[in-house]
Amino acid sequence: MEASESGYSAICDDFYVNVRLDLRVKQAPDDRTVMDFFERMRRVAPSFTGVKKIDTEWILEAPLGDQRMEWVAIGPGAVRCGAVNPIRVSAAYELATNVLEAIPGYFGIGALDVVSLELTFGFDLDTDQDHYEAVHDTLLGGSRLAGLMRCDEERVVEMQPMLAWSLDHSANLQAQVEVRPRGKGRGLGNVESCSVYSTVKRTGPVERFEDPGVLVHELAGRVEALASDRVIPEIVMPLRARFLI
């Protein structure tokens, strides 16, 4: 499903797709090997032109204009990649497939090295309202948790709702939904992003790591269903309506 068809970008201020491969070995990768891998990615996609290092993680970036970007990150025990505001959501899947196909040849990663592979849809909602109050009222209003505060002087100052559950009997396939408020509602144009993350994770060892395209599209199908059937109608749209008040 394409982002334009699904309306992901139309319902939030920023939409992004992230993929994360967690590995058992946490050793920092050799810098020369990382650069060779980045050169390989640049040959596939010449738009990758920026390289930087943050702490122990190397990041390759492709600024695409109109607040769009693709990126790849290599660090100790993890390989990550993603697309911000993609025109086609399938482009993010193609990027992830290209990265996962190339990684074993450069870093010697096999199926037993894999702890988990996850794919996330992120929805950022920008507002100058108090995120914590809005999330509390919208998602917890009328619940027993909400009933803990019992007078007007009591207000939420910190909360970060997260729920994870298994999608099969083995619990090797899991879903996770998280809401991450940030703003305290200072007003006066101090806009900050309240993020909603919809994730599906497959834990290792991954039997079909030699065919990463199959793995990525399996997770993609699950995330698209999770987002469209549950996360968007139950969390994103109610929060969006609240922030528009």
N, C-alpha and C positions, 0 to 999 in steps of 0.2 A: 504494500500500500504506500502510495506517495504522500508526503507531508501535505502537499497542496490539496489532495483528495480528502485526507483525513481531517484537515483543519487544525492540526497541532499548532502551527505558527499563528493562526488567527485568534487563538483563545488565550495567549499569554504574550508577555513582552519579549521573552527569549525562550526558544525551544532548543534542546540539544540532545544528542545521542552519544553516550559514553560506553566504551567497552573496556573491561579490566580483566587481565589474566594474572592470577596470583600463583606464585611458584614456591616450592619448598626451600630452595636454596636462596638465601638472602644476601649473598655476596654481591658487592657492587660490580657491574659489568666493566670490562676493559674499555677505556675511552676510545682507543683506535677501532675496536670492533663496533662500537656504537656509531662512530663516524662512517664506517664502511656500510653499516646497515642504513643509516640515514641517506647516504649517497644512492643506495639501491632504491629507496623509497622516492627520492627526487627524480630518478630516471623514470619511474612509473608515473609520477605526478610532478611535473616541473614547477608547479605553483608552490611547492615546499621550498622556502627560501630562508627562513629564519631559524637559527639554532641558539639555544641558551641553556645554561645549567643552573638549577635551583637546588641548593644543598647537594644531595647525591644523585639527583635525577636529571637526565638530559632530555630536552624537549625540542622537537622539530615542529615548526609552525608554517601554515600556509594561509596568510591573510587573503581573503577572497572579496573584500569590499562589502558594503551594505550590511555591516555588523555580522558578516559570515566568516567562519574560520574552520580549518581542519587542523588537527594536531596529533602528534605521536609522542609518547613519553616512555623512556626506559630508565628503570631504577632498580635498586636492590630488591629482588623478589617480586617484581611486578612489571608488567608491560601494559600500557594504557594507550587508548586513542579515542578520538571523538570528532564530532562535527557540531558547530554552533550555527543555528538557524539555517540548516541545509535546505536548498531548493527541493531536492529529492531526498527523502529519508533513506532510500535505497543506496545513495552515495555513501552514507555512513557505514552501511553494511559492507559495501565494496571495499572501503578503506580498511575496516577491521579484518576482512578476509585476506587482503593483500598483506597486512602486517603479520597475521598469524601464519600465513603460508611461508613467509620469509624468515621468521624468527628462528625456527629449528636449525636452519643452515648456518646461521651466524652465532647462535648462543648454545647450540647443542641441547635444546629442550626436547624432551620426549613426554609420552603420556603419563609416566609415573612422576614426573616433575610437577605436574599440574595439581594445585590445590583447588582452584575454582576458576570458572569463567563466567562473567556476568555482563549483562547488557542493561543499560539504564536509559529511560526517557526522563529528561528534566524539564520542568516548567517553571519559569521565573515570572512572578507577578510583582510589578513595581508599584509601590504606594508610599505615601508619607504618613499613613495611619499606623497605629500601634499594632504590630503584627501579632503579638502575644494575646492581646485582648480579642482581636479578630479571629484567630485560630481557636481560642478557647470558646468564644460564643458560637462560632459556626460549626465546629466539629464536636465539642463536648457539652454544648448547652443542654440542660435537662438531665445530664448523666450524674451518676454518683460522685464522680470526680469533681464535676462542676459544683456539686452540693457542698464541697469542703469549704468554700468561701461563702460566708453567710451574712455579710453586711457590706454596705456601700463603700466603706473605707478600704476593704480588702480587694486587691487587684493582682492579676497574674504578672509576675516579673520574669519568669523563665519557664519555658516548656518546649519540647521537641518531640511530638508524637511519632512513634515508629511501631510498625507491626510487621512481623515476618512469619511466614507459614509454609509448610511443605505442600508441594503440588503433586507428589506421588507417594506411594507407600514406603519407599526406601528413604525418603527425605533428601535424596540427592538433587532434586529439582525444587528450588525454593523461590518464593516471591517475597518481596519486601517493599513496603511503602513508607516513606518518611516525609514529614513536613518540617521544614527548617525555617522558623521565623528569625528575623534579624533586627528589624527596626523597632524602636521604642515609641514611635509616634511623636517625634519632636516637631513635626509640621514645618511650616515655612519653607516648603520645597525640598526638604531633606528626604528624598526618595531613596528607598532601599528595596532590595529584592527579597521577597518571601518565596522560597523554593519548595517545590513538590517533586519528589523522586519516586519513580516507578521502576522497580528492578526485578529481573528474573536471573537467578544464579544456578549454574550447574556445578556441583562439587566433583572433584577428581577422585581417582584417576579418570581422565576422559578417554573413553574407548576409541572414539573416532577423531582423535587429534590430528591424524594424518589427512583428514578432510575437513578443515576448519570452516569452509563455506557452509557445509551442512550444519555444523554446530551453531554458527552465527545466525543462520536463518531459522533454526529451531527456536533459539532464544528470542529472535525478533518477532516471530509469530506469537509467542507467549506474551511478550511485552506489549505488543500492539493490542492484543485482546484484553490484557489487564488494564491498560490505559483507557481504551475506548469504552469498555463495558463497566469498569468500576472506578478507576481513579479520576477520570475526567468528570463524570456525572456526580460522583459522591464527594469529591474533594476540590478539584480545580475550579469547576464552575461555581459552586457555592462560595468559595473564597473570592473568586473574581467578582461575583455579584456584591459581596460585602465590601470589597475595596473600592467599588464604583459608587458607593453611597456618599 
